[in-house]
Amino acid sequence: VPVGSSAYLVSKSRAAGDLRVVLTDGSGRTELVTLFDGPTTGGIDGIEGLAIQQWTADVEPGAYRVRWQLTVGEHREHRDYLITVGEPAAEASQPEL
């Protein structure tokens, strides 16, 4: 993901619960920013349980993790996805007419 560009964070949950999405450092030890924190629906068919968040990579270039944490009652589980934020994309030059 280039610095300053947008990405979509997508999750699919079978059970309704509280969803928390955070950006962590590359090791996963330090939470840097909460990207989403709220209720989510659940479902196994089609778009039921689908949550889509747009995120702008306004961080320094480097390695990060996006962590999805779902809590349903006393049960809590999480998934981490490694991402790399790179240098800003170069502006595409327009040909002269």
N, C-alpha and C positions, 0 to 999 in steps of 0.2 A: 504494500500500500504506500504510495508516495505521500510525503508530508503535505498536508493541506487538502488532500483529496478525500472523497467520501467513500465509505464502504457500507455494506449492509450486513448486519448481524442477525442471523436467522436461527431460531430454535423451534423445536417441535416437541411438545410435551404430551404424554399419554394421560397424565392426571392433572387436574387443576390444582393450583397451589400458589405460593409466593415465589416469584422469579426475581433473582438479583443477578445482574450482569455487570462485571467489573473489569477494568483494565489493570493488569498487574505488571510488575517488572518482569524481565525475562526468566527469572528464577521462580516466579510465582509466590514469593514470600511477602512482597510489599504491594498492597493495593494502592493504586495511584488515583483512580477516579471511578465513581459509580456511573455506569452508562444507563442502567435501568433498574428500578426497584419498585415492584408492585405485583398485583395479582395477575395471573395468567390462566387461560382456559386450558382444558385438556381434551384430548380426543385422538382416536386412531385412524379416522377416515378423512381424506381430503384435507381441507385447510383448518379443521378443528385442532385446536392446540398449537397453532402456528403463531409465532410472535416475530415480528420484523422490526428492527431498530436501525435507523440510519446514524452513522457515526462519522465525524470528520476527524481525520488523523492530525490533530493539532498538538503533536508531541515531538520531541527530538527524535532524529533517526536512531534506530536500534531495534533490539529484540524485546518483544512483549508477549503477554498472554492475555487472551480474552477468556474470562471464567464465567460460566453459566452455573448458578447455584439455585436449585429448586428445593423448596421446603413444602412438604405435604404432611401436616400434623407434626408428629415427632420424627418423621423420616426426612433426611436431608441428603442430597447427592449433588455432585458437581462434575463438570467436564471442563477441561482447559484446552484451548486451541492456541498453538504458537503462531505468532504473526511477526513479520518484519516490516517496520516502517522505514522507508528509504528516502532518498533525496527527493525534493519536489520534481514533478514531471516537467520536462522542458516544454515551453510553449511551441506549438507546431507553427512553423512558418508558412505563411500564405504565399503562393506563387504570384508574381507580378503579372498583371494583365496587360 
